[in-house]
Structures are given as C-alpha cells and as structure tokens.
Amino acid sequence: GDLRENHIPSMQDRLLDSLAETLHALRGQTGGKKFHVLKDVTAVMFQIIDSRNLGFITRDEFASFSKVVAEQCSMWSPAEAEFRDLDTSGDRRIDYNELHAFLRATFKTVGPRQFVAQMGMAGELLRNAESVDIYRDLKSGPGCVIMHTEERAITLTQLRALFAHMQRRCQPEGWVHKEGSLNFGPPLAPEVLNLYHAVEYVIKPATSVRECSYVEFVASGPQQPRWFVSHFWGEPVKDFIACLAQHSTDRQLPEDSPYWVCAYANNQWDLEVELNADPAKSSFRRAMELSQGTVSIIDQDAVCF
C-alpha cells in the first residue's frame, strides 16, 4: 500500500497537477508552439495565485504565494517579481494579461529549460506546503535548480538518506522487480535493491512534479564533484554506498564530499538533453573534468563495469 494519506484532491491539488502537465507539454514543444503552451501555463498559474477566485490577484494573494516560493525560485524573488512591477496598469491588482506578460518576458530572458525548472520548483513548494510529503526524509536541503549537470554530485549523507528511505518503504509496500509495466519475482528485500529499483520507486516519483534530477530535489545548491563514479546500475545500492564510504575513509574525505553519479545527476525525465551525441560534450565528460579522479566500483566477484 502507498504511504500517502488517502484524501480527496483539493482544488489546489488539481491545479498543481495541471501545472505539472502544462510544464511537461511546454518542455516538449519547439518554436512558436512554446508560446501557445505558455498561455496554458499562465492560465493555471493565475488560478493558483488567485486563491479567492476574484478574477484578479490582490497584493495579499501575491504576498502569500511569494512567501512560499520566492526564497527557492529566483524568478519569483523580490528582485525579479515585485507586485508593483507586475501591476503595470497601477490599479493595485494583477490581471491575466499582466501575469502573462511577466511570464512571457521571463521565458524569453531565462530560456525554456530554466523557466520550466523554476516553475516546477514553485509547484513542488506549493504542494509540499499543503500536504504530507512522504519524500521529506530524503532531503538535506529545500531543493533547488542546478542548470549545469556536472555540478549535481551527491554526498554520502544524501545517499544514506536514500537507502534508509528505500528500507523504510520496500517491504511494507511490497516492492518487486519491474520491466516496463510487468512485475517479476517475489517481493524485494532492502539489501538487494539496486539503482533500477531506486529510479522506479523513488527517484522518478519524487521528482515527478518538477521533472528534475534527484540531486536538484534533495540539495540546496550546486554540488561540484570531487570524484567521478563509474559503476553498474544492477549492483545493490547498499553495496555501492559501502564502497564509497570505504573510499571516503581511505582518502580521509569530509562527510559532505560530493561524488558524481549519473543516475542522480542526470534528469531522468529529459535524458536526451543530458546525453549528447558527442561524448566529449556530455555531462559525463564535463563532470570528469571537474573531478579530482575516478572511482571504479567493482562487484563481489571483482568484475569492473
């Protein structure tokens, strides 16, 4: 069974679902079609901020919205989105056209990827402010936007939090190995859970609102790698962490020394962007260039992947 509380979705829940859907659609569009979908994003965002359904956004409504999202979303920070700046008519309210003008101008300034990332972050913050977040124990920070994939390394503390979360949920929820929509084999035990299971049961569900990388979901800012990790997705997460912990001890590294691991750094919702046709320009190569060295994880039979 799911650990989420059973409840009837509120209007806010439905609007946030619609925001996630329109941002997903926006990500997939090209050229002038992006601006057509941007109108849908504006319409949903307007309803979210106009919490009293007045047909316009008051200063109090905008302040309540900003209180939740402004600290983590730069496009909604006071420096970028003062009420008086959006209220271009000066009538002390923000109408749909004024909000759309702001979002369109921001979209042109920051570009599609940054816009979708920032808006998705806002949606996640709003959702978490309203409900119980079953993924809260994963986070070492409030979440963030890290535009450069090579700066999305992960720490041992963050990895241990992930495995503890998997241990907590695995057997009560009856996790099994999946291939596509098909289930295979008996229920999984925590000690055999691998990265495929982590992506299926934790990484993609946890990041589904924003469609971001796992590191962006759990961190508070960029985490430049000290070490690049080469490994096999099929090895148990428990063993993977044990290997890095031993490496950290051997090298006398601080607990928060970041390791670059592709599954956590790359955005699992948008791998085409992350995996460049030219290996020299890929996120892997860029992460290697920032790193002090490479850690190669081998399995219990000393097989190197």
Rosetta blueprint (number, residue, H / E / L):
1 G L
2 D L
3 L L
4 R L
5 E L
6 N L
7 H L
8 I L
9 P L
10 S L
11 M H
12 Q H
13 D H
14 R H
15 L H
16 L H
17 D H
18 S H
19 L H
20 A H
21 E H
22 T H
23 L H
24 H H
25 A H
26 L H
27 R H
28 G L
29 Q L
30 T L
31 G L
32 G L
33 K H
34 K H
35 F H
36 H H
37 V H
38 L H
39 K H
40 D H
41 V H
42 T H
43 A H
44 V H
45 M H
46 F H
47 Q H
48 I H
49 I H
50 D L
51 S L
52 R L
53 N L
54 L L
55 G L
56 F L
57 I E
58 T L
59 R H
60 D H
61 E H
62 F H
63 A H
64 S H
65 F H
66 S H
67 K H
68 V H
69 V H
70 A L
71 E L
72 Q L
73 C L
74 S H
75 M H
76 W H
77 S L
78 P L
79 A L
80 E L
81 A L
82 E L
83 F H
84 R H
85 D H
86 L H
87 D L
88 T L
89 S L
90 G L
91 D L
92 R L
93 R L
94 I E
95 D L
96 Y H
97 N H
98 E H
99 L H
100 H H
101 A H
102 F H
103 L H
104 R H
105 A H
106 T H
107 F H
108 K H
109 T H
110 V H
111 G L
112 P H
113 R H
114 Q H
115 F H
116 V H
117 A H
118 Q H
119 M H
120 G H
121 M H
122 A H
123 G H
124 E H
125 L H
126 L H
127 R H
128 N H
129 A H
130 E H
131 S L
132 V L
133 D L
134 I L
135 Y L
136 R H
137 D H
138 L H
139 K L
140 S L
141 G L
142 P L
143 G L
144 C L
145 V L
146 I L
147 M L
148 H L
149 T H
150 E H
151 E H
152 R E
153 A L
154 I E
155 T L
156 L H
157 T H
158 Q H
159 L H
160 R H
161 A H
162 L H
163 F H
164 A H
165 H H
166 M H
167 Q H
168 R H
169 R H
170 C H
171 Q L
172 P L
173 E L
174 G L
175 W L
176 V L
177 H E
178 K E
179 E E
180 G L
181 S L
182 L E
183 N E
184 F E
185 G L
186 P L
187 P L
188 L L
189 A L
190 P H
191 E H
192 V H
193 L L
194 N E
195 L H
196 Y H
197 H H
198 A H
199 V H
200 E H
201 Y H
202 V H
203 I H
204 K H
205 P H
206 A H
207 T L
208 S L
209 V L
210 R L
211 E L
212 C L
213 S L
214 Y H
215 V H
216 E H
217 F H
218 V H
219 A L
220 S L
221 G L
222 P L
223 Q E
224 Q L
225 P L
226 R L
227 W E
228 F E
229 V E
230 S E
231 H L
232 F L
233 W L
234 G L
235 E L
236 P E
237 V H
238 K H
239 D H
240 F H
241 I H
242 A H
243 C H
244 L H
245 A H
246 Q H
247 H H
248 S H
249 T H
250 D H
251 R L
252 Q L
253 L L
254 P L
255 E L
256 D L
257 S L
258 P L
259 Y E
260 W E
261 V L
262 C H
263 A H
264 Y H
265 A H
266 N L
267 N L
268 Q L
269 W L
270 D L
271 L H
272 E H
273 V H
274 E H
275 L L
276 N L
277 A L
278 D L
279 P H
280 A H
281 K H
282 S L
283 S H
284 F H
285 R H
286 R H
287 A H
288 M H
289 E H
290 L H
291 S L
292 Q L
293 G E
294 T E
295 V E
296 S E
297 I L
298 I E
299 D L
300 Q L
301 D L
302 A L
303 V L
304 C E
305 F L
